[in-house]
């Protein structure tokens, strides 16, 4: 996906900053996976910051194991930052 040079140039966000992009406090709907933060705002499946039992503004790395898809799903969305 991204190599070290590419991730070094990404803006860094804390978990608290990510939590603000949950689709309710702001228009941004972001989720993190494997250290990268994705903007899922364009997905109709993430309207209002909720996707089935998952909430935006969180690191979903551990939860992906229970999803009906693999991490390829994140390739559909732009990377907006790195989770620190």
N, C-alpha and C positions, 0 to 999 in steps of 0.2 A: 504494500500500500504506500506508505510514506517512508522515505529513508531519513537518516539522522540529519542530513543537511536541510531537508525540507521541514522537519519538525522544529529545528532550531530557529527557523524564521517565523514560526507561528506565535501569535500572541498567547500568553499564558494566563490561565484563569484558575482560581481556587474553587473548591467545592461550594463555598458560600456564594461566589459569583455565578457559578453554573446554576445554582438553585434559583437564582433570580430570573433565569430564562426558562420558566416553567409553563409559559403560555397563559398564565393568569395575571401575573404582575406586570408583564411586558408582552409585546407582540411576538417576541422571539421565542421559539420553541427549540431548545437544544437538548441533546443527550450526549453522554460520553461513552466511549467504548475503547478499551485498550489504550488509554492515555490520550486519545484524540476526542475533540468535541465536534459534533456534527449538528448542522442546522437542519432540523426536520420540519420546519415551518410549512414547507410546500406540500407535505403529505396530508392527504385527507384522513389518513388513519391516526394522525396525531392532533386532530382538532381539539382545542381546549386543553392541550397539554397532557392528554391521557390516551394511551394505546392499550386497550384491553385492561389488564391489571397493572400496567406499568405507567409511571409518571415521568414527565419530562423534568429537566433540571437535575437529573441524577446520573451517576455512573451506572450503566446497565451491563457492565462487563460480566459480573457474576450471574445475572439473570438471563443472559443469552443462552446458557446451557439448557434452559427450559423452553426456549422459543421454538416454533415450528420451522425456523429458518436459521441459516448460519450467518456469520459476520459479513458475508457478501452484501447483505441488505444495506449496509452503511455506504457502500460505493455509490449508491443513488443520490447521496446528499453531500453538499459541500462541507469541507472541514473548515471550521472557523477558529479553532484554537487548540491548545494543548492543556490538559488537566494537570495541575501540579499539586 
